[in-house]
């Protein structure tokens, strides 16, 4: 038998190595990086290599025991998937996204979170959020939805694309076997959102399409408490599933990766035409939506591509849909590409405005004037922003305070304005970072998998206790 080839994730998908090896390797790596052990004081005469080898063997035994004891997804909380059809031979065809995976018995689809068990298709992540966090709604970004409000953000593992620049790759490209957070009912999520005082529940960080059933249930539970739902998605969803989603949510933000099929194929493992069709359906649905384009140097930032994209948005969607051009920072498998120059974002914005887009923003560049909302009719300042803070809001009952023209969006009757940001004074942002008022800072990704690891009930807790026990005091 030949040795396994390819990445660990690829080997795991092909069944070449068992799942329980992954937490062991992750633990040993974490141990080497964060727990410098004075092993000579514990085991005199034993080398570091021998010590770590013995420790790894012990941890392997614990993990194997947990695995054999049934630490896999609990049969009692498995939730049957929506949008699939049974096929001959015990196979099923998934109809959740345009991939249309044909899945054999005891196999999973491309997203890794839906499994065929005896001809019935199940979601393995229903009730298993690996990330829970309260964010400003501007961080999504949704600039025309309840400005200044908070969103209770949740995610499970999994995605139906594989973007090489993904900021949250450690959970989007994980499987339910890698991260096993405790079960939480949709009612529990709605209760937490209510207790946090948030205006919305946001399904974000990974791809909400792959946990559709859980998202739908949470949206219904939230609505029962007066909390709306918003979705941050790549738009790679089937027409049937998308039509079922529209009545449940208040707004959707689409990450429009590029305007070339080659980019979607080579960088994201997706299909441009499927996302375009999704955007056209969204434009006709009556649900508010905004579009974000992450501009990556040399890959999707040419003037010609931006012009064609903007022209298509104006013609086939609407000139009123907010368009955000966001700055890229090196991430995941594309750390060799430098950050996007701010001038590239400004050029893209001018092109989109010239093509007829009414609301064009620049993101991930703190202090940029193009973060503000300006009335397209009288050019009056509507909403002034700094990072995720609202400094000024002149939209009254959905209209411009100066000229009275209606401004498209989802507005409160009157949004309270945050206190002005004093230049030079140290501030604490919503994600806990401390910055200077006159110092530029960039958005930093949060390692949400560590949130999940800390909240996992059994196996990871015992591993952490073992690591702490041998760390120097």
RABELGI-V230092 format. One record per residue. N is the residue number from 1. PSI is psi in whole degrees, 0 to 359 (NA if undefined). OMEGA is omega as a letter, one per 20 degrees, with the letter a starting at -180 (999 if undefined). NEAR is the number of other ideal C-beta (glycine too) atoms within 8 Angstrom. Layout:
# RABELGI-V230092
N | PSI | OMEGA | NEAR
N | PSI | OMEGA | NEAR
This chain:
# RABELGI-V230092
1 | 129 | a | 1
2 | 158 | r | 4
3 | 151 | r | 3
4 | 142 | r | 8
5 | 162 | r | 5
6 | 185 | a | 6
7 | 164 | r | 5
8 | 320 | r | 8
9 | 318 | r | 7
10 | 319 | r | 8
11 | 320 | a | 12
12 | 318 | r | 13
13 | 324 | a | 7
14 | 0 | r | 8
15 | 20 | a | 4
16 | 336 | r | 6
17 | 147 | a | 7
18 | 156 | a | 5
19 | 328 | a | 8
20 | 352 | r | 11
21 | 335 | a | 8
22 | 311 | r | 11
23 | 329 | a | 12
24 | 310 | a | 12
25 | 320 | r | 9
26 | 321 | r | 8
27 | 315 | a | 11
28 | 322 | r | 12
29 | 318 | r | 8
30 | 322 | r | 10
31 | 315 | a | 12
32 | 324 | a | 8
33 | 323 | a | 6
34 | 348 | a | 5
35 | 81 | r | 11
36 | 104 | a | 4
37 | 134 | r | 10
38 | 75 | a | 7
39 | 339 | a | 10
40 | 332 | r | 7
41 | 340 | r | 5
42 | 314 | a | 8
43 | 83 | a | 7
44 | 139 | r | 5
45 | 2 | r | 3
46 | 131 | a | 9
47 | 163 | r | 5
48 | 319 | r | 6
49 | 316 | r | 6
50 | 320 | a | 8
51 | 312 | a | 13
52 | 326 | r | 11
53 | 315 | r | 8
54 | 319 | r | 9
55 | 316 | r | 12
56 | 321 | r | 10
57 | 320 | r | 8
58 | 316 | r | 9
59 | 321 | r | 13
60 | 319 | r | 10
61 | 317 | r | 8
62 | 315 | a | 11
63 | 319 | r | 13
64 | 320 | r | 9
65 | 318 | r | 8
66 | 319 | a | 11
67 | 313 | a | 11
68 | 336 | a | 6
69 | 357 | r | 6
70 | 42 | r | 5
71 | 4 | r | 8
72 | 171 | a | 6
73 | 131 | a | 8
74 | 128 | r | 8
75 | 328 | a | 5
76 | 333 | a | 4
77 | 8 | r | 9
78 | 139 | a | 12
79 | 127 | a | 10
80 | 136 | a | 8
81 | 156 | r | 12
82 | 166 | r | 9
83 | 61 | r | 10
84 | 162 | r | 11
85 | 139 | r | 6
86 | 146 | r | 7
87 | 173 | r | 8
88 | 154 | r | 3
89 | 20 | r | 5
90 | 6 | r | 7
91 | 165 | r | 13
92 | 155 | r | 13
93 | 121 | r | 11
94 | 134 | a | 16
95 | 25 | a | 10
96 | 320 | a | 15
97 | 170 | a | 13
98 | 349 | r | 8
99 | 323 | a | 8
100 | 49 | a | 8
101 | 133 | r | 8
102 | 118 | a | 9
103 | 125 | r | 14
104 | 171 | a | 9
105 | 137 | a | 9
106 | 22 | r | 6
107 | 167 | a | 7
108 | 160 | r | 11
109 | 182 | a | 11
110 | 323 | a | 6
111 | 349 | r | 12
112 | 0 | a | 12
113 | 8 | r | 15
114 | 129 | a | 15
115 | 141 | r | 11
116 | 122 | r | 16
117 | 97 | r | 10
118 | 34 | r | 6
119 | 1 | r | 9
120 | 138 | a | 9
121 | 132 | a | 12
122 | 147 | r | 12
123 | 129 | r | 14
124 | 358 | a | 12
125 | 7 | r | 13
126 | 124 | r | 12
127 | 14 | a | 11
128 | 65 | r | 16
129 | 128 | r | 12
130 | 353 | r | 14
131 | 130 | r | 13
132 | 123 | a | 8
133 | 147 | r | 9
134 | 123 | a | 9
135 | 156 | r | 14
136 | 143 | r | 11
137 | 333 | r | 17
138 | 341 | a | 13
139 | 345 | a | 9
140 | 318 | i | 12
141 | 140 | r | 12
142 | 99 | a | 11
143 | 342 | a | 15
144 | 27 | a | 14
145 | 111 | r | 15
146 | 64 | a | 11
147 | 137 | r | 14
148 | 359 | a | 12
149 | 172 | r | 13
150 | 151 | r | 13
151 | 132 | r | 16
152 | 106 | a | 16
153 | 134 | r | 14
154 | 158 | r | 13
155 | 154 | r | 16
156 | 175 | r | 13
157 | 162 | r | 16
158 | 153 | r | 16
159 | 154 | r | 12
160 | 13 | r | 14
161 | 174 | r | 10
162 | 65 | a | 8
163 | 130 | a | 10
164 | 351 | a | 9
165 | 15 | a | 13
166 | 130 | r | 12
167 | 328 | a | 7
168 | 40 | a | 11
169 | 332 | a | 9
170 | 345 | r | 9
171 | 327 | a | 16
172 | 328 | a | 13
173 | 13 | r | 9
174 | 168 | r | 12
175 | 167 | r | 10
176 | 341 | r | 13
177 | 337 | a | 8
178 | 321 | a | 10
179 | 119 | a | 12
180 | 79 | r | 10
181 | 164 | a | 10
182 | 155 | a | 7
183 | 136 | r | 7
184 | 127 | a | 9
185 | 159 | r | 7
186 | 324 | r | 11
187 | 325 | r | 7
188 | 322 | r | 8
189 | 315 | r | 16
190 | 322 | r | 15
191 | 317 | r | 9
192 | 320 | r | 10
193 | 320 | r | 14
194 | 315 | a | 10
195 | 329 | r | 6
196 | 353 | r | 9
197 | 27 | a | 5
198 | 152 | r | 13
199 | 333 | a | 9
200 | 160 | r | 18
201 | 128 | a | 18
202 | 131 | r | 15
203 | 112 | a | 15
204 | 193 | r | 12
205 | 310 | r | 10
206 | 219 | r | 15
207 | 110 | a | 13
208 | 337 | r | 13
209 | 322 | a | 13
210 | 342 | r | 16
211 | 46 | a | 16
212 | 313 | a | 14
213 | 319 | r | 11
214 | 318 | r | 16
215 | 315 | a | 14
216 | 317 | a | 11
217 | 319 | r | 10
218 | 322 | r | 15
219 | 319 | r | 12
220 | 319 | r | 10
221 | 322 | r | 12
222 | 318 | a | 15
223 | 327 | r | 11
224 | 337 | r | 7
225 | 9 | r | 10
226 | 19 | a | 4
227 | 124 | r | 14
228 | 171 | r | 11
229 | 142 | r | 16
230 | 152 | a | 18
231 | 135 | r | 14
232 | 111 | a | 12
233 | 161 | r | 14
234 | 358 | r | 14
235 | 8 | a | 12
236 | 80 | a | 15
237 | 148 | a | 12
238 | 159 | a | 10
239 | 320 | a | 7
240 | 313 | r | 8
241 | 321 | a | 15
242 | 319 | r | 12
243 | 326 | r | 8
244 | 335 | a | 10
245 | 325 | a | 13
246 | 314 | a | 10
247 | 348 | a | 5
248 | 344 | a | 11
249 | 158 | a | 13
250 | 326 | a | 10
251 | 155 | r | 14
252 | 133 | r | 13
253 | 129 | a | 15
254 | 126 | r | 15
255 | 101 | r | 11
256 | 104 | a | 12
257 | 319 | a | 14
258 | 182 | r | 12
259 | 28 | r | 11
260 | 142 | r | 9
261 | 328 | a | 8
262 | 322 | r | 6
263 | 311 | r | 14
264 | 319 | a | 15
265 | 311 | a | 10
266 | 329 | a | 6
267 | 329 | a | 12
268 | 348 | a | 13
269 | 48 | a | 8
270 | 194 | a | 13
271 | 121 | a | 10
272 | 314 | a | 12
273 | 328 | r | 7
274 | 321 | r | 11
275 | 322 | r | 16
276 | 316 | r | 10
277 | 322 | r | 9
278 | 318 | r | 13
279 | 322 | r | 15
280 | 318 | r | 10
281 | 320 | r | 11
282 | 321 | a | 13
283 | 333 | a | 11
284 | 354 | a | 6
285 | 336 | a | 7
286 | 354 | r | 4
287 | 136 | r | 10
288 | 141 | r | 11
289 | 154 | r | 12
290 | 158 | a | 17
291 | 135 | r | 13
292 | 134 | r | 12
293 | 116 | r | 15
294 | 110 | a | 10
295 | 120 | a | 14
296 | 122 | a | 12
297 | 132 | r | 12
298 | 349 | a | 5
299 | 319 | a | 9
300 | 25 | a | 12
301 | 16 | a | 12
302 | 149 | a | 6
303 | 322 | a | 7
304 | 315 | a | 6
305 | 318 | r | 12
306 | 321 | r | 14
307 | 316 | r | 10
308 | 320 | r | 9
309 | 312 | a | 11
310 | 319 | r | 14
311 | 320 | r | 10
312 | 320 | r | 11
313 | 314 | a | 16
314 | 318 | a | 12
315 | 313 | a | 6
316 | 342 | r | 9
317 | 270 | r | 10
318 | 144 | r | 7
319 | 346 | a | 8
320 | 353 | r | 7
321 | 125 | r | 13
322 | 134 | a | 11
323 | 120 | a | 14
324 | 122 | r | 14
325 | 118 | a | 13
326 | 147 | a | 13
327 | 135 | r | 14
328 | 140 | r | 14
329 | 140 | a | 8
330 | 132 | a | 9
331 | 148 | r | 11
332 | 246 | a | 10
333 | 6 | a | 5
334 | 45 | r | 10
335 | 351 | r | 7
336 | 349 | a | 4
337 | 129 | a | 11
338 | 165 | r | 4
339 | 155 | r | 9
340 | 128 | r | 11
341 | 137 | r | 7
342 | 328 | r | 10
343 | 329 | r | 6
344 | 319 | r | 11
345 | 320 | r | 17
346 | 322 | r | 10
347 | 316 | r | 10
348 | 319 | r | 13
349 | 316 | r | 13
350 | 322 | r | 8
351 | 314 | a | 12
352 | 319 | r | 14
353 | 320 | r | 9
354 | 331 | r | 6
355 | 352 | r | 11
356 | 4 | r | 9
357 | 134 | a | 13
358 | 328 | a | 7
359 | 104 | a | 13
360 | 125 | a | 13
361 | 161 | r | 14
362 | 131 | a | 15
363 | 161 | a | 11
364 | 23 | r | 8
365 | 87 | a | 11
366 | 137 | r | 8
367 | 356 | a | 6
368 | 133 | a | 9
369 | 332 | a | 4
370 | 6 | r | 10
371 | 347 | a | 11
372 | 155 | r | 10
373 | 127 | a | 13
374 | 140 | r | 8
375 | 125 | a | 14
376 | 350 | a | 6
377 | 312 | a | 7
378 | 0 | r | 8
379 | 17 | r | 6
380 | 151 | r | 11
381 | 122 | r | 10
382 | 304 | r | 13
383 | 122 | r | 13
384 | 130 | a | 9
385 | 153 | r | 13
386 | 117 | a | 9
387 | 243 | a | 7
388 | 15 | a | 9
389 | 142 | r | 10
390 | 117 | a | 13
391 | 333 | a | 10
392 | 137 | r | 8
393 | 113 | a | 11
394 | 29 | r | 11
395 | 120 | a | 15
396 | 118 | a | 7
397 | 42 | r | 6
398 | 12 | a | 8
399 | 158 | r | 10
400 | 130 | a | 14
401 | 331 | a | 8
402 | 312 | a | 8
403 | 348 | r | 8
404 | 1 | r | 5
405 | 144 | r | 9
406 | 136 | r | 5
407 | 121 | a | 13
408 | 138 | r | 7
409 | 188 | r | 10
410 | 104 | a | 8
411 | 151 | r | 12
412 | 165 | r | 6
413 | 325 | r | 4
414 | 120 | a | 6
415 | 124 | r | 12
416 | 143 | a | 5
417 | 139 | r | 9
418 | 160 | r | 8
419 | 142 | a | 4
420 | 147 | r | 5
421 | 121 | a | 10
422 | 128 | r | 6
423 | 136 | r | 6
424 | 350 | a | 6
425 | 137 | a | 8
426 | 134 | a | 7
427 | 156 | r | 9
428 | 119 | a | 6
429 | 173 | a | 10
430 | 339 | r | 9
431 | 15 | r | 6
432 | 355 | a | 5
433 | 145 | r | 8
434 | 127 | a | 6
435 | 163 | r | 9
436 | 143 | a | 8
437 | 330 | a | 11
438 | 19 | a | 5
439 | 131 | r | 6
440 | 142 | r | 6
441 | 155 | r | 8
442 | 155 | r | 9
443 | 133 | r | 6
444 | 135 | r | 5
445 | 150 | r | 7
446 | 135 | r | 7
447 | 86 | a | 7
448 | 337 | a | 14
449 | 329 | r | 11
450 | 328 | r | 7
451 | 315 | a | 13
452 | 320 | a | 14
453 | 320 | a | 9
454 | 332 | a | 7
455 | 354 | r | 8
456 | 142 | a | 13
457 | 310 | a | 5
458 | 290 | a | 8
459 | 312 | a | 12
460 | 325 | r | 10
461 | 318 | a | 9
462 | 324 | r | 9
463 | 315 | r | 13
464 | 320 | r | 8
465 | 320 | r | 8
466 | 316 | a | 11
467 | 317 | r | 12
468 | 327 | a | 8
469 | 330 | a | 6
470 | 359 | r | 10
471 | 149 | a | 8
472 | 141 | r | 5
473 | NA | 999 | 2
